[in-house]
């Protein structure tokens, strides 16, 4: 009988001691992540291959049945979007190249092949830049900066097998350069004159924090559920906010080692540090992170939204649309916290939050904002809602605010303990329209 060993490192798997159900396939999270990366290793993506795939997908288009049409159009749209990104990268690198002594057809081939190579890593590089900065907008800019730097340094590229590590090194350095330029640190919220903030301690104020759409996370079809949970856990807003308290090098070491699952040697290679320096940085980073996490989240457990929480979200949206403040208040924990980056408003406790919302939801109030509609979405692996308001005298609902919700995981789990509200310019990134 075959020995139960980890297929990545060859170490024996832990004994199951009479437990039932499916056993562990890998000996550790790091080995699981490494196997996941190897499964996603490129199979030679080329521009011509993308064009051929688009042609085949277009040839399968038929108007009926509707399900088949939708499925084929969705597949075709994804391929066209991928080809568009490849073309944009090739165009940008062409513009960056300036005058070239290489004949145009040869140069163009090199640029398109380079664009195809980098495209397959785009999503995970963007997530990496997002973890480093906490900003969706900056992550998008840093991806473009990474690919331009990679194009300029393509002479040092040692082959396809190391493309991922090579790109991570370039992306990490681009992020570190940005963090050095901005030198920003989380602060504490300060009282706003005339506003009841509640009796709780002011939370951390991270003005650059933005949400990240779940639909843009790099997920492989057939990915193990636990790998998906780990991916989303390390993007949860409460952890992203804690990461922002780390110095830049410690932040990079933690993300590469604990979030991405790279080995200490791979992390040292990306950061151009010794393994001992990486381990030292991690030893300093982990206690700092725990100090800025809620007590019930100190072990960074994966917390996937439950059906009960989905029901709470639906009641939350319905209460907003009915302007039913009492129904909304019933869904909030006593010590709920509301922050609104980058704005200076913050509230701790249900009473203070309700007092703030009351004036805008009460039709009899001079400050009545209007009638609301809501659409559900997902951000950072959490339940979220895009809220639209139709101001008095108008007939259009316009994007107003996105609420990302965190639920009580230490108690029954059916109360909202934190609402992080964001400005609406990122609605399109979540597939949400700017008006209804």
Protein Blocks (a to p, Z undefined) as FASTA:
>chain_A
ZZdddfklopacddekhpacjddfbfbfklmmmmmmmmmpcehiafklmmmmmmmmmmmp
cfbdfklmmmmmmmmmmmmmmmmmmmmmmmmmmmmnopafbdfklmmmmmmmmmmmmmmm
mmmmmmmmmmmnopaklmmmmmmmmmmmmmmmmmmpgbjklmmmmmmmmmmmmmmmmmmm
nopacddddddehiaebjadcddddfkbccddfklpccdehiafklmmmmmmmmgfklmm
mmmmpcfklmmmmmmmmmnopafklmmmmnopafklmmmmmmmmmmmmmmmgcfklmnop
acdddfklmmmmmmmmmmmmnopaklmmmmpcfklccdddfbfbdcedjklmmmmmmmmm
mmkbmklnbdcddddddeehiacdddddddehiabdcdfbdcdddddfklnopacfbdcd
ddfklmmmnopafbZZ
